[in-house]
Amino acid sequence: MRILQLCNKFVYPPKDGGAIGIFNYTKAFSTLGCEVVMLAMNTTKHPYDINDLPEEVKKMAEWVTIDVDNKLKPFSALIAILQNRSYNIERFISSAYNDCLIELLHQQPFDIIQLEGLYLSPYVETIRAFSEAKIVMRSHNIEHEIWQRSAENEKSFLKRWYLKILARQLRDYEISRLNKYDLITSVTERDAQMLKSFGCKLPMHVCPAPYDETVLKPDKTKMEFPSLFFIGALDWAPNVEGLEWFLKNVWPKLAVLPLAKGAQGDLKFYVAGRNADKARLPELKNVIVVGEVENACDFMNSKGLMIVPLLSGSGIRVKIIEGMALGKTIVTTSLGAEGIPCKDGQNILIADTPEIFAEKIIKCINEKMTFTIIGDNACRFAKQRFSSQEVVKKLLEFFKQHIALD
């Protein structure tokens, strides 16, 4: 099967949830015998020189990048608002990217062209004009829902007003494009039902974000216990919003609730992720902002309880799936666990108030057996549900039902 993936950012190195999800599909497609080409925007926010790709990565696909300036431009944003166009989408419309896409479509035929998210939707008409491939929208989330939830949590009146406009314009665009593709995949059953409620009539397949079982291997031999950690892109607003909530409302409670002997005063919270300087997190005792880590797997294995305090966002949290695959006990919100068929108290811990969030952390610290059991259950759950080979095999079967291979 010949597959062309279109991406609005380069996905190597795969260090954030979106990049990890896309890269794991690329790798699994290649491993399962597909011929893969990736055409990615090399954006000002996430630049990368493909000449630096490791040899084993180069072999997975033909990698093509086009420089795209997607910096936020206030004047352009204002014009888009006044003309009722989605600025979120317009930032990823590039004539150079479109020209390169046409050139690729002239050079070789494809069976599947997979759009990695809504921001690639503007290129559907180009694909239709120059290719007979089936167009697949891999819906990473309900895109406008992220902005709606951010608006609901925003305290500034002006910023809330602006976010609501962005959410409405993005919602209008997202719904208007639903039936422009040939096939659609969603990462959760919840998202699939929402897309159908918006009027999607296309063949649909629920295909979660997979993890790479050849990379993520649990190792508790060097784990610091007790300790807390967070890992995620620190230039993504929902992550920063959640961390600020946790540090303001939950972290102080851990200093007054009874901890196990030896943990009082020594509990550390490690925060990892790229662009930590942009997050501007408060400086607090025993909160260690380590920034971008060289190896996320090693970092996660070396720490204890995983904290995912999300208050907004949509889709599925790839880092939670990775944490579960590594056997981590995770404390998150209902929204953080959204789309993952996990069970509170069995393979994850869910808390939506500061008091309950703190209590569940304390319970894991004081009762290490509870911590261990939940982590072990999480690891088994992830292997059963999210192994990349099994996820992508099912996806390829879905593709085969709708294309005629040579």
PERA-V601366 format. One record per residue. N is the residue number from 0. SS is DSSP state (a for helix, b for strand, c for the rest). PHI is phi in degrees with one decimal (NA if undefined). OMEGA is omega in radians with two decimals (NA if undefined). Layout:
n:N ss:SS phi:PHI omega:OMEGA
n:N ss:SS phi:PHI omega:OMEGA
//
This chain:
n:0 ss:c phi:NA omega:-3.13
n:1 ss:b phi:-100.7 omega:-3.02
n:2 ss:b phi:-121.8 omega:3.01
n:3 ss:b phi:-111.1 omega:3.07
n:4 ss:b phi:-100.5 omega:3.07
n:5 ss:b phi:-107.3 omega:-3.06
n:6 ss:b phi:-130.8 omega:3.13
n:7 ss:c phi:-94.9 omega:2.98
n:8 ss:c phi:-161.4 omega:3.10
n:9 ss:c phi:-79.3 omega:-2.93
n:10 ss:c phi:-104.0 omega:3.07
n:11 ss:c phi:-121.2 omega:-0.07
n:12 ss:c phi:-72.5 omega:-3.07
n:13 ss:c phi:-78.1 omega:-3.03
n:14 ss:c phi:-115.5 omega:3.03
n:15 ss:c phi:-122.7 omega:-3.03
n:16 ss:a phi:-55.1 omega:-3.12
n:17 ss:a phi:-63.1 omega:-3.14
n:18 ss:a phi:-64.9 omega:3.14
n:19 ss:a phi:-61.3 omega:-3.13
n:20 ss:a phi:-59.9 omega:-3.12
n:21 ss:a phi:-66.3 omega:-3.10
n:22 ss:a phi:-60.6 omega:3.14
n:23 ss:a phi:-64.8 omega:3.04
n:24 ss:a phi:-67.2 omega:3.13
n:25 ss:a phi:-55.9 omega:-3.11
n:26 ss:a phi:-62.9 omega:-3.12
n:27 ss:a phi:-68.4 omega:3.06
n:28 ss:a phi:-54.3 omega:-3.10
n:29 ss:a phi:-64.0 omega:-3.13
n:30 ss:a phi:-60.4 omega:-3.11
n:31 ss:c phi:-88.1 omega:2.97
n:32 ss:c phi:95.6 omega:3.11
n:33 ss:c phi:-82.2 omega:2.98
n:34 ss:b phi:-94.0 omega:-2.98
n:35 ss:b phi:-118.6 omega:2.97
n:36 ss:b phi:-123.1 omega:3.05
n:37 ss:b phi:-115.9 omega:3.03
n:38 ss:b phi:-109.1 omega:-3.03
n:39 ss:b phi:-120.6 omega:3.00
n:40 ss:b phi:-77.4 omega:3.05
n:41 ss:b phi:-98.1 omega:-2.94
n:42 ss:b phi:-85.8 omega:3.10
n:43 ss:c phi:-66.2 omega:-3.13
n:44 ss:c phi:-80.3 omega:-3.10
n:45 ss:c phi:-130.3 omega:-3.11
n:46 ss:c phi:-74.5 omega:3.09
n:47 ss:c phi:-155.6 omega:3.08
n:48 ss:c phi:-94.6 omega:-3.06
n:49 ss:a phi:-66.1 omega:3.04
n:50 ss:a phi:-65.7 omega:-3.14
n:51 ss:a phi:-88.4 omega:-3.14
n:52 ss:c phi:-62.6 omega:3.04
n:53 ss:c phi:-61.4 omega:-3.08
n:54 ss:a phi:-58.6 omega:-3.11
n:55 ss:a phi:-68.0 omega:3.09
n:56 ss:a phi:-77.1 omega:3.12
n:57 ss:a phi:-57.0 omega:-3.09
n:58 ss:c phi:-73.2 omega:-3.08
n:59 ss:c phi:-69.9 omega:-3.00
n:60 ss:c phi:-159.6 omega:2.91
n:61 ss:b phi:-89.5 omega:-3.04
n:62 ss:b phi:-101.2 omega:3.13
n:63 ss:b phi:-129.6 omega:3.12
n:64 ss:b phi:-126.1 omega:3.06
n:65 ss:b phi:-130.4 omega:3.12
n:66 ss:b phi:-65.9 omega:3.13
n:67 ss:b phi:-134.1 omega:3.09
n:68 ss:c phi:-87.0 omega:-3.12
n:69 ss:c phi:-110.9 omega:3.11
n:70 ss:c phi:-60.9 omega:3.10
n:71 ss:c phi:-66.5 omega:3.13
n:72 ss:c phi:-118.7 omega:-3.04
n:73 ss:a phi:-54.1 omega:-3.12
n:74 ss:a phi:-65.0 omega:3.11
n:75 ss:a phi:-63.2 omega:3.11
n:76 ss:a phi:-64.1 omega:3.13
n:77 ss:a phi:-64.0 omega:3.12
n:78 ss:a phi:-61.3 omega:-3.14
n:79 ss:a phi:-62.4 omega:3.12
n:80 ss:a phi:-62.3 omega:-3.10
n:81 ss:a phi:-64.6 omega:-3.13
n:82 ss:c phi:-95.7 omega:3.09
n:83 ss:c phi:56.6 omega:3.05
n:84 ss:c phi:-115.2 omega:-3.13
n:85 ss:c phi:-79.6 omega:3.11
n:86 ss:a phi:-67.9 omega:3.09
n:87 ss:a phi:-54.8 omega:-3.13
n:88 ss:a phi:-76.3 omega:-3.03
n:89 ss:a phi:-62.2 omega:3.13
n:90 ss:c phi:-63.5 omega:-3.09
n:91 ss:c phi:-113.7 omega:3.03
n:92 ss:c phi:-94.0 omega:-3.04
n:93 ss:c phi:-135.7 omega:3.10
n:94 ss:a phi:-66.3 omega:3.13
n:95 ss:a phi:-65.3 omega:3.11
n:96 ss:a phi:-65.4 omega:3.13
n:97 ss:a phi:-62.3 omega:3.13
n:98 ss:a phi:-64.1 omega:3.13
n:99 ss:a phi:-66.5 omega:3.09
n:100 ss:a phi:-60.5 omega:3.11
n:101 ss:a phi:-60.0 omega:-3.14
n:102 ss:a phi:-61.5 omega:3.12
n:103 ss:a phi:-63.1 omega:-3.12
n:104 ss:a phi:-67.8 omega:3.05
n:105 ss:a phi:-72.2 omega:-3.03
n:106 ss:a phi:-72.5 omega:-3.05
n:107 ss:c phi:-154.4 omega:3.10
n:108 ss:c phi:-83.8 omega:3.07
n:109 ss:c phi:-127.5 omega:3.04
n:110 ss:c phi:-88.0 omega:-3.09
n:111 ss:b phi:-131.7 omega:2.95
n:112 ss:b phi:-118.7 omega:-3.04
n:113 ss:b phi:-100.1 omega:3.09
n:114 ss:b phi:-86.2 omega:-3.10
n:115 ss:b phi:-86.9 omega:3.07
n:116 ss:c phi:105.2 omega:-3.02
n:117 ss:a phi:-61.8 omega:-3.04
n:118 ss:a phi:-70.5 omega:3.06
n:119 ss:a phi:-96.5 omega:-3.09
n:120 ss:a phi:-59.3 omega:3.14
n:121 ss:a phi:-59.7 omega:-3.07
n:122 ss:a phi:-95.6 omega:3.14
n:123 ss:a phi:-59.7 omega:-3.08
n:124 ss:a phi:-63.6 omega:3.07
n:125 ss:a phi:-63.9 omega:3.13
n:126 ss:a phi:-61.7 omega:3.14
n:127 ss:a phi:-59.1 omega:-3.08
n:128 ss:a phi:-73.3 omega:-2.99
n:129 ss:a phi:-125.7 omega:-3.10
n:130 ss:c phi:-151.4 omega:3.05
n:131 ss:c phi:-104.4 omega:-3.13
n:132 ss:c phi:-65.2 omega:3.02
n:133 ss:b phi:-73.5 omega:3.14
n:134 ss:b phi:-96.1 omega:-3.13
n:135 ss:b phi:-113.1 omega:2.98
n:136 ss:b phi:-92.3 omega:3.01
n:137 ss:b phi:-90.7 omega:-3.09
n:138 ss:b phi:-75.7 omega:-3.10
n:139 ss:c phi:-70.8 omega:-3.13
n:140 ss:c phi:-170.5 omega:2.94
n:141 ss:c phi:-85.8 omega:-2.87
n:142 ss:a phi:-58.4 omega:-3.08
n:143 ss:a phi:-68.3 omega:-3.12
n:144 ss:a phi:-65.1 omega:3.10
n:145 ss:a phi:-58.8 omega:-3.09
n:146 ss:a phi:-73.8 omega:3.08
n:147 ss:a phi:-61.5 omega:-3.11
n:148 ss:a phi:-68.8 omega:3.08
n:149 ss:a phi:-63.9 omega:3.12
n:150 ss:a phi:-62.8 omega:-3.12
n:151 ss:a phi:-63.2 omega:-3.11
n:152 ss:a phi:-92.6 omega:-3.08
n:153 ss:c phi:-79.0 omega:-3.11
n:154 ss:c phi:-88.0 omega:3.13
n:155 ss:c phi:-71.8 omega:-3.10
n:156 ss:a phi:-60.7 omega:-3.09
n:157 ss:a phi:-64.8 omega:-3.14
n:158 ss:a phi:-67.8 omega:3.10
n:159 ss:a phi:-63.0 omega:3.10
n:160 ss:a phi:-60.1 omega:-3.12
n:161 ss:a phi:-65.8 omega:-3.13
n:162 ss:a phi:-64.4 omega:3.10
n:163 ss:a phi:-64.4 omega:3.10
n:164 ss:a phi:-65.2 omega:3.11
n:165 ss:a phi:-58.7 omega:-3.12
n:166 ss:a phi:-63.4 omega:-3.13
n:167 ss:a phi:-64.9 omega:-3.13
n:168 ss:a phi:-65.4 omega:3.12
n:169 ss:a phi:-68.7 omega:3.11
n:170 ss:a phi:-63.0 omega:3.13
n:171 ss:a phi:-59.1 omega:-3.14
n:172 ss:a phi:-67.9 omega:-3.08
n:173 ss:a phi:-58.8 omega:-3.12
n:174 ss:a phi:-70.8 omega:-3.12
n:175 ss:a phi:-65.7 omega:-3.07
n:176 ss:c phi:-97.1 omega:-2.95
n:177 ss:c phi:-53.3 omega:-3.06
n:178 ss:c phi:-104.6 omega:3.11
n:179 ss:c phi:-85.5 omega:-3.08
n:180 ss:c phi:-94.8 omega:3.03
n:181 ss:c phi:-101.8 omega:-3.12
n:182 ss:b phi:-138.0 omega:3.10
n:183 ss:b phi:-141.7 omega:3.04
n:184 ss:b phi:-122.7 omega:3.08
n:185 ss:b phi:-123.0 omega:-3.10
n:186 ss:c phi:-87.8 omega:3.12
n:187 ss:c phi:-140.1 omega:3.06
n:188 ss:a phi:-64.9 omega:3.11
n:189 ss:a phi:-59.4 omega:3.13
n:190 ss:a phi:-61.6 omega:3.14
n:191 ss:a phi:-60.8 omega:3.14
n:192 ss:a phi:-66.6 omega:3.10
n:193 ss:a phi:-66.0 omega:3.12
n:194 ss:a phi:-61.3 omega:3.10
n:195 ss:a phi:-66.1 omega:3.14
n:196 ss:a phi:-67.3 omega:3.09
n:197 ss:c phi:-80.5 omega:3.10
n:198 ss:c phi:112.1 omega:3.14
n:199 ss:c phi:-69.0 omega:-3.12
n:200 ss:c phi:-111.4 omega:-3.02
n:201 ss:c phi:-79.1 omega:2.95
n:202 ss:b phi:-57.6 omega:-3.02
n:203 ss:b phi:-130.5 omega:3.14
n:204 ss:b phi:-136.1 omega:3.08
n:205 ss:b phi:-85.2 omega:-3.02
n:206 ss:c phi:-135.6 omega:-3.04
n:207 ss:c phi:-67.5 omega:3.07
n:208 ss:c phi:-69.5 omega:-3.07
n:209 ss:c phi:-86.7 omega:2.99
n:210 ss:b phi:-113.9 omega:-3.10
n:211 ss:c phi:-90.0 omega:-3.08
n:212 ss:c phi:-68.7 omega:3.11
n:213 ss:c phi:-80.2 omega:-3.11
n:214 ss:c phi:-105.5 omega:-3.06
n:215 ss:c phi:-88.2 omega:-3.14
n:216 ss:c phi:-126.8 omega:-3.11
n:217 ss:c phi:-61.9 omega:3.08
n:218 ss:c phi:-153.4 omega:-3.10
n:219 ss:c phi:-99.9 omega:-3.04
n:220 ss:c phi:-68.8 omega:-3.11
n:221 ss:c phi:-118.2 omega:-3.08
n:222 ss:c phi:-75.0 omega:3.05
n:223 ss:c phi:-84.0 omega:-3.14
n:224 ss:c phi:-132.1 omega:0.00
n:225 ss:c phi:-83.0 omega:3.00
n:226 ss:c phi:-161.8 omega:3.08
n:227 ss:b phi:-117.4 omega:3.04
n:228 ss:b phi:-151.0 omega:3.01
n:229 ss:b phi:-130.4 omega:3.03
n:230 ss:b phi:-140.4 omega:-3.13
n:231 ss:c phi:170.0 omega:-3.12
n:232 ss:c phi:-61.7 omega:-3.10
n:233 ss:c phi:-93.1 omega:2.98
n:234 ss:c phi:-111.6 omega:3.09
n:235 ss:c phi:-103.9 omega:-2.98
n:236 ss:a phi:-52.8 omega:-3.14
n:237 ss:a phi:-59.5 omega:3.09
n:238 ss:a phi:-64.2 omega:-3.13
n:239 ss:a phi:-64.7 omega:3.12
n:240 ss:a phi:-57.1 omega:-3.14
n:241 ss:a phi:-66.9 omega:3.12
n:242 ss:a phi:-64.1 omega:3.12
n:243 ss:a phi:-61.5 omega:3.08
n:244 ss:a phi:-61.2 omega:-3.12
n:245 ss:a phi:-63.4 omega:-3.09
n:246 ss:a phi:-67.3 omega:-3.13
n:247 ss:a phi:-81.5 omega:-2.95
n:248 ss:a phi:-109.4 omega:-3.06
n:249 ss:c phi:-107.1 omega:-3.07
n:250 ss:a phi:-53.3 omega:3.13
n:251 ss:a phi:-61.6 omega:-3.12
n:252 ss:a phi:-70.0 omega:-3.12
n:253 ss:a phi:-71.8 omega:3.13
n:254 ss:a phi:-84.5 omega:-3.07
n:255 ss:c phi:-110.9 omega:3.09
n:256 ss:c phi:-79.5 omega:-3.09
n:257 ss:c phi:-68.8 omega:3.07
n:258 ss:c phi:-104.7 omega:3.10
n:259 ss:c phi:-62.3 omega:-3.14
n:260 ss:c phi:-54.7 omega:3.13
n:261 ss:c phi:95.7 omega:-3.12
n:262 ss:c phi:-92.4 omega:-3.08
n:263 ss:c phi:-58.1 omega:3.11
n:264 ss:c phi:82.2 omega:-3.09
n:265 ss:c phi:-108.5 omega:-3.10
n:266 ss:c phi:-65.7 omega:-3.13
n:267 ss:c phi:-115.7 omega:3.10
n:268 ss:b phi:-120.8 omega:-3.09
n:269 ss:b phi:-99.7 omega:-3.13
n:270 ss:b phi:-116.3 omega:-3.11
n:271 ss:b phi:-119.3 omega:3.10
n:272 ss:c phi:156.2 omega:-3.11
n:273 ss:c phi:-72.7 omega:3.10
n:274 ss:c phi:57.0 omega:-3.14
n:275 ss:a phi:-63.1 omega:-3.12
n:276 ss:a phi:-63.8 omega:-3.13
n:277 ss:a phi:-75.6 omega:-3.10
n:278 ss:a phi:-72.4 omega:3.12
n:279 ss:c phi:53.2 omega:3.13
n:280 ss:c phi:-73.6 omega:3.13
n:281 ss:c phi:-64.9 omega:3.10
n:282 ss:c phi:-84.7 omega:-3.09
n:283 ss:c phi:-128.7 omega:3.13
n:284 ss:c phi:-59.7 omega:3.09
n:285 ss:c phi:67.0 omega:2.97
n:286 ss:b phi:-100.2 omega:-3.01
n:287 ss:b phi:-111.1 omega:3.11
n:288 ss:b phi:-88.3 omega:-3.07
n:289 ss:b phi:-89.5 omega:3.13
n:290 ss:b phi:73.5 omega:-3.10
n:291 ss:c phi:-72.6 omega:-3.13
n:292 ss:c phi:-103.3 omega:-3.10
n:293 ss:c phi:-68.6 omega:-3.11
n:294 ss:c phi:-134.4 omega:-3.08
n:295 ss:a phi:-62.7 omega:-3.13
n:296 ss:a phi:-62.5 omega:3.13
n:297 ss:a phi:-62.4 omega:3.14
n:298 ss:a phi:-62.1 omega:-3.10
n:299 ss:a phi:-65.5 omega:3.10
n:300 ss:a phi:-64.1 omega:-3.05
n:301 ss:a phi:-82.6 omega:-3.07
n:302 ss:c phi:-115.7 omega:-3.03
n:303 ss:c phi:-92.2 omega:-3.01
n:304 ss:b phi:-85.3 omega:-3.11
n:305 ss:b phi:-92.4 omega:-3.09
n:306 ss:b phi:-111.1 omega:3.11
n:307 ss:b phi:-130.9 omega:-3.02
n:308 ss:c phi:-89.6 omega:-3.07
n:309 ss:c phi:-84.3 omega:3.10
n:310 ss:c phi:-114.9 omega:3.10
n:311 ss:c phi:-144.1 omega:-3.07
n:312 ss:c phi:117.3 omega:-3.12
n:313 ss:c phi:-158.8 omega:3.12
n:314 ss:c phi:81.3 omega:-3.08
n:315 ss:c phi:-127.6 omega:-3.10
n:316 ss:c phi:-91.0 omega:-3.09
n:317 ss:a phi:-60.7 omega:-3.12
n:318 ss:a phi:-64.2 omega:3.07
n:319 ss:a phi:-67.7 omega:3.11
n:320 ss:a phi:-61.3 omega:3.11
n:321 ss:a phi:-63.5 omega:3.12
n:322 ss:a phi:-61.3 omega:3.11
n:323 ss:a phi:-63.7 omega:3.13
n:324 ss:a phi:-61.5 omega:3.12
n:325 ss:c phi:-89.4 omega:3.10
n:326 ss:c phi:75.4 omega:-3.13
n:327 ss:c phi:-84.9 omega:2.96
n:328 ss:c phi:-83.7 omega:-2.97
n:329 ss:b phi:-120.5 omega:2.99
n:330 ss:b phi:-110.1 omega:-3.10
n:331 ss:b phi:-143.9 omega:3.08
n:332 ss:c phi:-90.4 omega:3.06
n:333 ss:c phi:-59.7 omega:3.13
n:334 ss:c phi:-68.1 omega:3.10
n:335 ss:c phi:-61.1 omega:-3.12
n:336 ss:c phi:-86.2 omega:-3.08
n:337 ss:c phi:-56.0 omega:3.11
n:338 ss:c phi:87.0 omega:3.11
n:339 ss:c phi:-105.8 omega:-3.06
n:340 ss:c phi:-76.2 omega:-3.13
n:341 ss:c phi:-92.2 omega:-3.10
n:342 ss:c phi:-127.9 omega:3.13
n:343 ss:b phi:-59.3 omega:3.13
n:344 ss:c phi:86.2 omega:3.13
n:345 ss:c phi:-108.5 omega:3.13
n:346 ss:c phi:-130.0 omega:3.10
n:347 ss:b phi:-164.9 omega:3.06
n:348 ss:b phi:-122.9 omega:-3.07
n:349 ss:b phi:-117.2 omega:-3.12
n:350 ss:c phi:-146.2 omega:-3.09
n:351 ss:c phi:-116.5 omega:3.05
n:352 ss:c phi:-124.4 omega:3.13
n:353 ss:a phi:-57.0 omega:-3.10
n:354 ss:a phi:-63.4 omega:-3.12
n:355 ss:a phi:-69.9 omega:3.11
n:356 ss:a phi:-58.5 omega:-3.13
n:357 ss:a phi:-65.4 omega:-3.12
n:358 ss:a phi:-61.5 omega:-3.12
n:359 ss:a phi:-71.3 omega:3.05
n:360 ss:a phi:-64.6 omega:-3.13
n:361 ss:a phi:-60.6 omega:-3.13
n:362 ss:a phi:-60.4 omega:-3.14
n:363 ss:a phi:-67.3 omega:3.14
n:364 ss:a phi:-71.9 omega:-3.09
n:365 ss:a phi:-79.9 omega:-3.14
n:366 ss:c phi:-123.2 omega:-3.06
n:367 ss:a phi:-61.9 omega:3.12
n:368 ss:a phi:-63.0 omega:3.08
n:369 ss:a phi:-61.3 omega:3.09
n:370 ss:a phi:-54.8 omega:-3.08
n:371 ss:a phi:-68.6 omega:-3.09
n:372 ss:a phi:-63.7 omega:-3.12
n:373 ss:a phi:-64.3 omega:3.11
n:374 ss:a phi:-64.0 omega:3.12
n:375 ss:a phi:-64.9 omega:3.09
n:376 ss:a phi:-63.4 omega:3.13
n:377 ss:a phi:-62.5 omega:-3.14
n:378 ss:a phi:-63.2 omega:3.12
n:379 ss:a phi:-64.2 omega:3.14
n:380 ss:a phi:-61.0 omega:-3.13
n:381 ss:a phi:-62.9 omega:3.14
n:382 ss:a phi:-62.5 omega:-3.11
n:383 ss:a phi:-71.9 omega:-2.96
n:384 ss:a phi:-105.9 omega:-2.87
n:385 ss:a phi:-126.9 omega:3.07
n:386 ss:b phi:-61.1 omega:-3.00
n:387 ss:a phi:-60.6 omega:-3.12
n:388 ss:a phi:-61.0 omega:-3.10
n:389 ss:a phi:-70.9 omega:-3.14
n:390 ss:a phi:-62.2 omega:-3.05
n:391 ss:a phi:-75.7 omega:3.04
n:392 ss:a phi:-58.7 omega:3.13
n:393 ss:a phi:-65.4 omega:3.11
n:394 ss:a phi:-64.9 omega:-3.14
n:395 ss:a phi:-64.1 omega:3.06
n:396 ss:a phi:-64.1 omega:3.08
n:397 ss:a phi:-61.7 omega:3.10
n:398 ss:a phi:-60.0 omega:-3.08
n:399 ss:a phi:-61.6 omega:3.12
n:400 ss:c phi:-68.8 omega:-3.00
n:401 ss:c phi:-120.5 omega:3.09
n:402 ss:c phi:-131.2 omega:3.07
n:403 ss:c phi:-107.2 omega:3.14
n:404 ss:c phi:-75.7 omega:3.09
n:405 ss:c phi:-63.4 omega:NA
//
